[in-house]
Each structure stands twice: as C-alpha cells, then as structure tokens.
Amino acid sequence: MNNIKLNLTEAEKKAKDITIKNHFGVFALITTMLNLYIHGFNLIGKLDDKNSDTDWAWLFLTVRSFYSIRCSIELMKKAYYAQAVALIRMVTEAYFLCGNCEKDKTIIDAVIHNIPNRPDGRTIFNYKKLAIDMDSLAIYENDYMHECNFSHTSSLSLGIMTTETNPTSRELSPVPAYNEILFIDCCELAIRNGLLMASFLEKLLNDLSKEKVNDWRIKAKPRVQQIQEWLGGLKEKYGSP
C-alpha cells in the first residue's frame, strides 16, 4: 500500500483542490444543468389529486435523480469515483422507469402505490427489457452496463483504487487520489444521464401547462446546447465511451 501515512482528510482535500483547479469549467457546466432542474421544480410548484400517477412518478424520479447527481458531484471532487457512479446508475435506472411508466402499470403500482411486481413480495425491474421497450438499448449497453461495472464488485471497481508505480506494478491506495480520466468519465455519465432525465421533467411540465413548459424550454435550449457541445468535445479529445 502507498500513502498509508497520508491523513484521509488531507487526501480528500488534496483531491478536491486538484479537481476544482483542473476542472472549474466542468463544475460550472454541471451547475448549469442542475439549475435547469431547480427552475423546472419551481415551475411545477405543487401537484394534487388531479394529477396522474405518471406525473407523480416523473416528479419523484426526477427529484431523486437531481439528488443523486448533486451528491455524486461531491464524491467526484474527493476522488470517490466508484461511489459517484453508483449514484449516477440510479439516474439511468430512473430514466428507464420514466420511459415505461405510462404504458406499464406495474411500474406505477410499485413506485407509487407500493405494490410489489413479483409474487414473492419483492419489486425487481428488468432494466434491459425496459430499455428495449423504450428503444433505448444503446443507453443500457453503453452507459448502464459501464455503470454496473463501476458499482458492482469487479476488477474495474477495485482496480481504480490502485495507482501505477512502474510499467508492470500497481499498488493499492487506502486513500482517494485524483485521476483525470476517471473524473471525466464520471462527469460525462452524470451530465449525459442528467440530460436524459430532464426530458421527463419537460414532459411533466407539458402535462401541467403549455406556458410552464415553454418557459422552461426557453431557458433550457441554450444551456442544453452548451452541454451537448461539451459532450461532443469529449469525443474529439478522448474518443467515444
């Protein structure tokens, strides 16, 4: 093990200082996206019994996704990359649920009415099937499976805790350490999946009021374009995920 004598608090501060210094613009971009969510939530106000179960599902799942993205950013800053991706995976799962809850009553029953979708009293979703049903298999095969490799016990999720000491040797680091590629990977997942979930915030606003959804779209369009340009720039610099 290396860095054994390094205090955990010191290690987190060091990783955070380097991350913010190197990626100040990325955090500004993430803040832009999170502010889109906040603006949408403010426009929604309060739902009531007149709103559909689908509206309620979209609201709960977009709010939880907002929480997950916000918390994942704090983990990224301190170089807890696998833990950050575990939260982002929840956002991708919410995307698959949101894309199917209008036509699949078992989703509404499970997430809104607490009615299990399995005879044994459990609720388990088949995310690959949900992805296929909403024509998003590419999201499942690329983003979601990559997120699972980070989140589950795997050579990837364990290997990111090691650092290269020479071309043929790696050592386990007991404290987090900044890594540019891992940070960018986490940010790309958070931003791309955050935009996907924002589409259901737009759908909810559209259900509530044309005036509200138009207000959100006016503010969202230039910000989404800016974010998509950043994502496109990543492909040029680092290649496709």
C-alpha positions in Angstrom: 0.0 0.0 0.0 1.1 3.5 -0.7 0.2 6.8 1.0 -0.5 5.0 4.3 0.7 7.9 6.3 -1.4 10.4 4.5 -4.4 11.5 6.6 -7.8 10.8 5.0 -9.0 14.4 5.5 -5.7 15.6 3.9 -6.1 13.2 1.0 -9.7 14.3 0.3 -8.7 18.0 0.4 -5.8 17.4 -1.9 -8.0 15.5 -4.4 -10.7 18.2 -4.2 -8.3 21.1 -4.6 -6.7 19.5 -7.7 -10.1 18.6 -9.2 -11.6 22.0 -8.8 -8.4 23.7 -10.1 -8.3 21.5 -13.2 -12.0 21.3 -14.0 -13.5 24.6 -12.9 -15.4 24.9 -16.2 -16.9 21.5 -15.9 -18.4 22.3 -12.5 -19.9 25.4 -14.0 -21.5 23.3 -16.6 -22.9 20.8 -14.1 -24.3 23.7 -12.1 -26.0 24.9 -15.3 -27.7 21.6 -15.6 -28.7 21.3 -12.0 -30.2 24.8 -12.2 -32.4 23.6 -15.1 -33.8 21.1 -12.7 -34.4 23.7 -10.0 -36.1 26.0 -12.5 -38.3 23.1 -13.5 -39.2 22.2 -10.0 -40.1 25.8 -9.2 -42.4 26.0 -12.2 -44.1 22.8 -11.2 -45.0 24.0 -7.8 -47.3 21.5 -6.1 -49.1 18.5 -7.6 -52.5 17.5 -6.3 -55.0 14.6 -6.7 -55.9 15.9 -10.2 -52.5 14.9 -11.5 -52.0 11.5 -12.9 -49.9 8.7 -11.3 -47.5 9.1 -14.2 -47.0 12.8 -13.3 -46.3 11.8 -9.7 -43.8 9.1 -10.8 -42.0 11.5 -13.1 -41.8 14.1 -10.3 -40.5 11.7 -7.7 -37.9 10.1 -10.0 -36.6 13.4 -11.4 -36.3 14.8 -7.9 -34.4 11.7 -6.7 -32.2 11.9 -9.8 -31.4 15.5 -9.0 -30.4 14.5 -5.5 -28.2 11.7 -6.9 -26.4 13.9 -9.4 -25.8 16.6 -6.8 -24.4 14.1 -4.3 -22.3 12.3 -7.0 -20.5 15.6 -7.7 -19.3 15.9 -4.1 -18.0 12.4 -4.3 -16.2 13.1 -7.6 -14.5 16.1 -6.1 -12.9 13.9 -3.4 -12.0 11.1 -5.9 -14.6 8.6 -4.8 -15.3 7.6 -8.4 -16.9 4.2 -8.0 -19.2 5.6 -5.3 -20.2 8.5 -7.6 -21.1 6.2 -10.4 -23.2 4.1 -8.1 -25.4 7.2 -7.6 -25.4 8.0 -11.3 -26.6 4.5 -12.1 -29.7 5.3 -10.1 -30.4 8.1 -12.5 -30.1 5.8 -15.5 -32.5 3.3 -13.8 -34.9 6.2 -13.2 -34.7 7.0 -16.9 -35.8 3.5 -17.9 -38.6 3.6 -15.4 -39.9 7.0 -16.5 -39.8 5.9 -20.1 -42.1 3.0 -19.4 -44.4 4.0 -16.6 -47.1 5.5 -18.9 -47.7 2.1 -20.5 -46.6 -0.3 -17.8 -49.0 -0.2 -14.8 -46.8 -2.5 -12.7 -44.2 0.3 -12.5 -46.8 2.8 -11.2 -48.1 0.2 -8.8 -44.6 -0.4 -7.4 -43.2 3.1 -7.2 -46.3 5.0 -6.3 -48.6 2.5 -4.6 -46.1 0.2 -3.0 -47.5 -2.9 -4.8 -44.7 -5.4 -5.5 -44.3 -6.7 -9.0 -43.2 -10.2 -8.0 -45.3 -12.9 -6.4 -42.8 -13.3 -3.6 -43.5 -9.7 -2.4 -40.4 -8.1 -4.0 -40.1 -5.4 -6.6 -37.4 -6.1 -9.2 -37.2 -4.4 -12.5 -35.7 -5.9 -15.7 -33.8 -2.8 -16.9 -32.7 -4.3 -20.2 -36.3 -5.1 -21.1 -37.4 -1.6 -20.1 -34.6 -0.1 -22.2 -35.7 -2.2 -25.2 -39.3 -1.3 -24.7 -38.5 2.4 -24.9 -36.0 2.0 -27.7 -33.0 2.9 -25.5 -31.0 -0.3 -25.7 -27.8 1.7 -26.6 -28.1 3.5 -23.3 -28.4 0.2 -21.5 -25.5 -1.4 -23.3 -23.1 1.5 -23.1 -23.9 3.7 -20.1 -25.8 1.3 -17.8 -23.5 -1.7 -18.1 -20.5 0.5 -17.7 -22.1 2.0 -14.5 -22.7 -1.5 -13.2 -19.1 -2.5 -13.7 -18.2 0.5 -11.5 -20.9 -0.2 -8.9 -20.5 -4.0 -8.6 -17.5 -5.8 -7.2 -15.4 -6.1 -10.4 -11.8 -5.8 -11.5 -12.7 -2.3 -12.7 -14.3 -1.1 -9.4 -11.4 -2.5 -7.4 -8.7 -1.5 -9.8 -9.5 2.2 -9.7 -8.3 2.2 -6.1 -4.8 1.3 -7.3 -2.0 3.5 -8.7 0.7 2.7 -11.1 4.2 2.6 -9.5 6.0 1.4 -12.6 5.0 0.0 -16.0 4.5 -3.5 -14.5 3.3 -2.8 -11.0 0.3 -1.2 -9.2 -0.3 -0.5 -5.5 -3.5 -0.2 -3.6 -4.1 3.3 -2.3 -6.0 3.3 1.0 -7.0 7.0 0.5 -8.6 8.6 -2.6 -6.5 10.2 -5.2 -7.4 12.4 -8.2 -7.4 10.8 -11.6 -8.3 12.9 -14.7 -9.8 10.1 -16.8 -11.9 8.7 -14.1 -13.2 12.2 -13.2 -14.1 13.0 -16.8 -15.8 9.6 -17.1 -17.9 10.2 -14.1 -18.8 13.7 -15.2 -19.8 12.5 -18.7 -22.1 9.9 -17.2 -23.6 12.4 -14.8 -24.2 15.1 -17.4 -25.5 12.8 -20.2 -27.8 10.9 -18.0 -28.9 14.1 -16.2 -30.0 15.4 -19.6 -31.9 12.2 -20.3 -33.9 12.6 -17.1 -34.5 16.2 -17.7 -36.6 15.2 -20.7 -39.2 13.8 -18.3 -39.2 17.0 -16.3 -40.1 18.6 -19.6 -42.9 16.1 -20.2 -44.3 16.7 -16.7 -44.3 20.5 -17.3 -46.0 19.9 -20.6 -48.8 18.0 -18.9 -49.3 20.8 -16.4 -49.2 23.9 -18.6 -48.1 25.0 -22.1 -47.0 28.3 -20.6 -44.8 26.5 -18.0 -43.2 24.1 -20.5 -42.5 27.0 -22.9 -40.9 29.0 -20.1 -38.6 26.0 -19.3 -37.8 25.3 -22.9 -36.7 29.0 -23.5 -34.2 28.8 -20.6 -33.2 25.2 -21.3 -32.4 25.4 -25.0 -29.1 27.5 -24.9 -28.0 25.6 -21.8 -28.6 22.2 -23.3 -26.8 23.2 -26.4 -23.8 24.3 -24.4 -23.8 21.0 -22.5 -24.1 19.0 -25.7 -21.2 20.9 -27.2 -19.1 19.9 -24.2 -20.1 16.3 -24.6 -19.2 16.4 -28.3 -15.8 17.9 -27.4 -15.1 14.9 -25.1 -15.4 12.5 -28.1 -12.9 14.5 -30.0 -10.4 14.6 -27.1 -10.9 11.2 -25.5 -12.8 9.2 -28.1 -16.2 7.5 -27.8 -17.2 5.9 -24.5 
